[in-house]
């Protein structure tokens, strides 16, 4: 399949999201834990670290980056596969529009899935809080500040415990659906 090299690598990024969220779910996305007070500090900290290492405080930013980057690659692969012109951009909305304009564009079910990924992924408030959009994920999730020196606000994606876990589970479900939706479209 033309474009499969992009899609295959995109799946790799999404699989990392799924695996990470599974670990986050096992630890219930806890950001704190109770450790016996009679332990030495270094031992207590080691236990705390082990019990919280998969929480959103530690992995939210890389999970979100991998999610959006995975879909960027998938969109690029689909554009190539559908005979469209590959645009060297990170802007997901532009890539989706390019895909829709491709000579052989995907069915509505796959397009709807991609629209949900871009517009209804559960992390819209992160982009709004930073006066930005999903089109700027590439910069927002790679650096602590934007090109103008304005600090990125991560407060609403970190230390969210149960609320955050629900959002990341939704992200994981979307990531898991990518391969299924593409497979279903190609095998119609």
Beta strands, then each sheet from edge to edge (+ up, - down):
end
